[in-house]
Amino acid sequence: MLCSDQENAIEIVNALVTCLVLSEEAIREEMVLKIAIVSERCCNTDWAWYLDTMLNVLAVAGDFVPGDAWHRIIHVVTNNKVIAVQCLLHYFCINQQQYLFYLKVH
């Protein structure tokens, strides 16, 4: 396995997400897949960390997130009620911020 403990996995994934922000478009999809794999394999059932990480990746990578990554995130969320609530709250906060920005602009 690529990482042996959770602290190491967190450091690796955080470094990859930081690189993702600055990466060229040609490699973003592959980086998203690597981040998803490392995050899932090394989260040690800390699905809240996994969800936060992957939602951050979705925000950064946007259209470069492959269908496999989307499918896995949805699978994790639907199989864990606590994570489903966290995801819903996160989504609500994002939409609320966008709505407030819209009101401010118009």
Order of alpha helices (4+ residues) and beta strands (2+ residues): alpha-alpha-alpha-alpha-alpha
